[in-house]
C-alpha cells in the first residue's frame, strides 16, 4: 500500500497488524530509538495508511508508530499529531490513543495543546480531546499538575463563550487534578448553567474532590449508554506502560474500553447539537 521506504526497525511496524486496543507493545524492544522519530512521525501521519483497508496489516502501522512516539516521549510528534486529529476526527481509536500519547510525552506537549485549545476555530470534539490530553499529562506527571491546571482554568474562564460540553470536560479535568483552588470558578460555571450535565453534574464534581461518596454507580457491563459520563471511569487511574511492558489487567482493560465508549458518546452529543 505504501511506496515509502522505511529503515529496518520502522518497517517492522508495517507487518504487525491490528494491535490490542488496551495493551501497548514495548516498541523499544523492536530496536526503535529516538533517531527513528522523523520516520515514525511520517508513518504516523500517513493519511493513506490511516484511512486504508483495516484488513491490511499496513493500515495499522500508523497506530504502532504514534504509540512508539509516545514511548519515546517524542516532542517533535506533538504538533503533527494535533494536525492529524483534524483529519481523523471520526477515528475514535486515534482520539483515544492521542490522549495516552500526549500523556506519555508530557511537558513538551503542554504549550502546543494549550495553543490548540485556545484556537476557537477548532471543532469542539477536538477541543474536548485536547482537554483530556492535558488532564492525562497532569495525572501522569504530578510535577506538571499546576501547569496543566493553569491552562484548563484559563480556558474555563471563557465559559460563556465555550460549548457547554467543552466546559464539562474542562470542569472534569480540574476535578480529576484536584484543583481545589478552582472550586469557586467551577461553582460559577454551574450556577450559570454553562455545563452540559450529560457530561457531569455538581454531584460528580463533589465526588471527584472527595467531598462525598459516589452513589448508584452503574456496572461496567450495563446496557445504559450513560453508564459513565466521564472520559475516565470513577476508579480509573492511568497505568503508564513500563519496560518490560506490563499488560493491563482484564479489569483495567475493561475500564479503558468504557472510556472509549464515553468519548464516542460525547462526540455523538456534540454532533446532535450542531444539527
Residue pairs with C-beta under 8 A, 6 or more apart in sequence:
1 48
1 49
1 52
1 53
1 56
1 58
1 59
2 14
2 46
2 48
2 49
2 58
2 61
4 42
4 43
4 46
5 11
6 13
6 14
6 39
6 43
7 36
7 39
8 31
9 30
9 31
9 32
9 33
9 36
10 32
10 36
10 39
10 40
10 43
10 65
12 30
13 43
13 61
13 64
13 65
13 68
14 57
14 58
14 61
15 57
16 25
16 57
16 60
16 61
16 64
17 57
17 60
18 54
18 57
18 60
19 25
19 60
19 63
19 64
19 67
21 93
21 96
21 253
21 256
21 257
21 260
22 248
22 252
22 253
22 256
22 257
23 245
23 247
23 248
23 253
24 67
24 71
24 100
24 241
24 245
25 64
25 67
25 245
26 71
26 241
26 243
26 244
26 245
27 64
27 67
27 68
27 71
27 72
28 71
28 72
28 243
29 243
29 244
32 40
32 68
32 72
33 72
34 72
34 74
36 68
37 69
37 72
37 74
37 76
37 77
38 76
40 65
40 66
40 68
40 69
40 72
40 74
40 77
41 65
41 69
41 74
41 76
41 77
41 80
43 49
43 61
43 62
43 65
44 62
44 65
44 66
44 69
44 77
44 80
44 81
44 84
45 62
45 80
45 81
45 83
45 84
46 61
46 62
47 84
47 87
49 58
49 59
49 61
49 62
50 59
50 62
50 84
50 87
50 88
50 91
50 94
52 58
52 59
53 59
54 60
63 93
63 94
63 97
66 77
66 81
66 94
66 97
66 98
66 101
67 97
67 101
69 77
69 81
69 101
69 105
70 77
70 100
70 101
70 102
70 103
70 104
70 105
71 104
71 241
73 104
73 105
73 106
73 108
74 105
75 105
75 108
75 109
77 101
77 105
78 102
78 105
78 108
78 109
78 112
78 113
79 112
81 98
81 101
81 102
82 112
82 113
82 116
82 130
84 94
85 94
85 95
85 98
85 126
85 129
86 122
86 123
86 126
88 94
88 95
89 95
89 123
89 125
89 126
90 267
92 260
92 263
92 264
92 267
93 260
95 125
95 129
95 263
96 259
96 260
96 263
98 129
98 133
99 129
99 132
99 133
99 136
99 231
100 136
100 238
102 109
102 113
102 133
102 134
102 136
102 137
103 133
103 136
103 137
103 139
103 140
103 238
103 240
104 140
104 240
104 241
105 137
106 137
106 140
106 141
106 144
107 137
107 141
107 144
107 147
109 133
109 137
110 134
110 137
110 144
110 147
110 148
110 151
113 130
113 133
113 134
113 137
113 151
114 134
114 151
116 122
116 126
116 127
116 130
117 127
117 130
117 131
117 134
117 151
117 155
118 155
120 161
122 130
124 163
124 165
124 166
124 270
125 266
125 267
125 270
125 271
127 163
127 166
128 165
128 166
128 169
128 266
128 267
128 270
129 263
131 152
131 155
131 166
131 169
131 170
131 173
132 169
132 173
132 231
132 263
134 148
134 151
134 152
134 173
135 148
135 152
135 172
135 173
135 176
135 177
135 231
136 238
137 144
137 148
138 144
138 145
138 147
138 148
138 149
138 173
138 176
138 177
139 176
139 177
139 237
139 238
140 238
140 240
145 177
148 173
148 177
149 174
149 177
149 179
149 182
152 170
152 173
152 174
152 177
152 179
153 174
153 179
153 182
153 185
155 162
155 166
155 170
156 162
156 167
156 170
156 171
156 174
156 182
156 185
156 186
156 189
157 185
159 167
159 170
159 188
159 189
159 192
159 194
160 192
160 194
162 170
162 194
163 196
163 270
163 273
164 194
164 195
164 196
165 196
165 198
165 199
165 266
165 269
165 270
165 273
167 189
167 194
167 195
167 196
168 195
168 196
168 197
168 198
168 199
168 200
169 199
169 231
169 266
171 186
171 189
171 190
171 195
171 200
171 205
172 199
172 200
172 204
172 208
172 230
172 231
174 182
174 186
175 186
175 200
175 204
175 205
175 208
175 209
176 208
176 232
178 208
178 209
178 210
180 209
183 209
186 205
187 202
189 195
190 202
190 205
195 201
196 269
198 226
198 229
198 269
199 229
199 230
199 266
200 229
200 230
203 212
204 229
204 230
206 212
207 213
207 214
207 234
214 234
217 234
218 224
218 226
218 227
218 228
219 227
220 227
220 233
220 254
220 255
220 258
225 261
225 265
226 265
227 258
227 261
228 234
228 258
228 259
228 261
228 262
229 262
230 262
231 259
231 262
231 263
231 266
232 238
232 255
232 259
233 255
233 258
233 259
235 255
236 252
236 255
236 256
236 259
239 248
239 252
248 256
